[in-house]
Amino acid sequence: MQSRKFHFASVLTPEAWKRDVTVTVDGSGMITHVGAGSEGERITGIAVPAMPNVHSHAHQRFMLGLAERAGPGADSFWTWREAMYGFALRLSPDDLEAVAAQLYVEMLKSGFSVVGEFQYLHHAPDGTPYADPAEMSLRCFAAAQHAGIGITILPTLYAFGGFGGQDPVPGQRRFLNHVERFLKIVDSLSIQAKDSALRHVGISPHSLRAVTPELLREVIAALPPDAPIHVHVAEQMKEVDDCLAFSGRRPVELLMDSFDLSDRWTAIHATHMTPTETAALARSGAIAGLCPTTEANLGDGIFPGVDFMGERGAIAIGSDSHITVSPAEDLRMLEYSQRLRDRTRNALAGGPGRSTGRTLYDAALKGGARSMRQPIGAIAPGYRFDVTVLDADHPLLAGRAEDSALDTWIFSGGNALVRDVFVGGAHVVKDRHHIHEDQIARNFRAALRRLDT
């Protein structure tokens, strides 16, 4: 494929906003030059780097809107989890591929260009391994290819039902693996990832409830030294209490005592931390993978964002259970949670006169790119051409430019302002319509009909 040129009236570059910019993209989808000029295909709108979505459970898209009725007694994350297990036990490989493809289209249309798929449906519904133990993760690869989204697949290591090696519950039978079989999944995915520059492979030890430090160390020793590692930690107070009862330490404390954290690690949620834990996690270089709309939906709690970012901690965002799929909404929820807790405004702006939306967007881009281990997150030479284009003609953006336009997208416009999306130079969303949207939606509806029978 030959190189191409795209002209934008307004572009967010690492240095600053720039006007009348031509971006040159080579045949592999990488940016080779960004400079002044009006050459190439004119793309109307405001160009920003597309956002990585670092935490996704694609199978949970199937249950969207079906867990919003109060059950008997106290309703909580733990009662929701039991309902989720019931849905998860029903999906076939074909179903997962159809559901994931629909989800990935929705991600692209919202301005995400890469998904971190935390994939733990490994076996058949009765717990029997598939002939290829990576079957379900490979279906996520196939869904991502059909949708045209980048993917960092994170097969989940899951061995126990609670701290200290407790027996798993029946609803977890699709998740469970021993080390040898789990590494076969990783190896199979690594072979398939060589076929596409949009595919990368890491792992996701589910949590310290589901994996002992000894087991995880055995798996990490078999991985490439830079492979990303994502882990749920300190999402719920019950998890904190159980960890204290088992080890005398809180989950983040136990994680940091057990492993030498670095920027290859993404701590998903990390909601319940002491000030000491917050500072230590920030200084470790690990990324906090935040899912604010899911965390709000599940009643998890509020991440200590002011203190964590005040310590120069790295953040990224994910849509997790996909109660909504929108980088704007997750960044908005992150900021608003801090405002509600502290009864203030522009809590995460980072200083007087700074744009809160710009500060959050820059931080999530940088942390997300590191978390995904993909060459994304900037419109600059050496980065992949993953770009979201905001509709400058939308009434909400009338009279708005640069940081004001970004603030308007995040705090007011949301997905309605996303007009076009490119991934690796491919124009996958054109004027709000995904190139394979109709076919993928038909497949999704067919899967839902099968699942409803």
Secondary structure, DSSP 8 states (H G I E B T S, - for coil): ---EEEEEEEEE-SS-EEEEEEEEE-TTSBEEEEEE---SEE--SEEEE-EEEEEE-GGGGGGTTSS-S--SS---HHHHHHHHHHHHTT--HHHHHHHHHHHHHHHHHHTEEEEEEEE---B-TTS-B-SSTTHHHHHHHHHHHHHT-EEEEEEEE---SBTTTB---GGGTTT---HHHHHHHHHHHHHHHTT-TTEEE-BEE--TTTS-HHHHHHHHTTS-TT--EEEEES-SHHHHHHHHHHHSS-HHHHHHHHS---TTEEEEE--S--HHHHHHHHHHT-EEEE-HHHHHHTT-----HHHHHHTT-EEEE--BT-SS--HHHHHHHHHHHHHHHHT-SSTTS-STT--HHHHHHHHHHHHHHHHHTSS-S-SSTTSB--EEEE-TTSGGGTT--HHHHHHHIIIIIGGGGEEEEEETTEEEEETTEETTHHHHHHHHHHHHHHHH-
